[in-house]
């Protein structure tokens, strides 16, 4: 292949476009500092309303009367409902008073004086707490539950001012009678008995309550 003559080579180079980079004369924009509004204060909250007037009563017939939704509003509480828990006994809703430091056993709509600490077992006579800190009484404390029929489905057990764990032996014996047990302090146990006995009836729910003032004898 023969090379191009110098005259043709110069003419071909002259046909190429020429580009030149020229420096820009426009100045760069200056960055403005951030504007802070720390001097601006948030407006104070609106003052609370001084009136309880909500306008005229509504005449709509679709309003909900929540009082009519209480299905137990017309159901009288059981006569053995706990009216007051005392340090040495209990007052029932039917006017019966259990005192002398005795507890109460509520079964089948009847109230009985109850002294489980006299039954004895691992805790010993006159005591209800064993060496492991568990509430433990002898089987004789539940003699009434053995003979009653029909037996309640649930026994609410109130152990005084504080909740204690129930010993496996005591829980096992109560369950062997076909009765479930719920352990609470006496105040909450009494309130739960009043509620559940109203809803389910005294045939289904029983309670065994220790007075609030019961204290374990000192060694």
C-alpha angles and dihedrals in degrees: 000000000000120000121242117262115254092249093059092043092056092048092051092051091051091058094062114101116248121226124191126191109224120191115247114248095196110111119239114255114258116239114239118220119248114271114234125204100197089128091063116092127210113244115257117257117263117270115259118256115267095203133068094201109125096181131260117337116268118256095200115129093211096072116127117240103206091190090069091052092067101097091190097050092102095037111103116226117248116273089240093057113133111253098177138004112216133186091250103027148329142277116219129209092248092060097260114140123203112196142146092090093294126139124223135241115204113197131157095350093307130108125219134181110250131197107174093170089071092061095071130192130142090351093052131231115319092017136093103186122074128210091274092059092252126136102248128168134164125268090252089074088071099047093120092055089055095060103033117102131228092030118222118254095222134032116199108206119200112193101191128267094340139040117248130185114260116237115247091238094055093045091047092052094050091047090050087064089059093254127128117218132213117192122209141140114282098257095052092041091055092049092049092048091052090051099043095041089055092048101039104019133247091274090067101038129050132177136207112192132187115208117256093241096057113126129180112249114254119251 
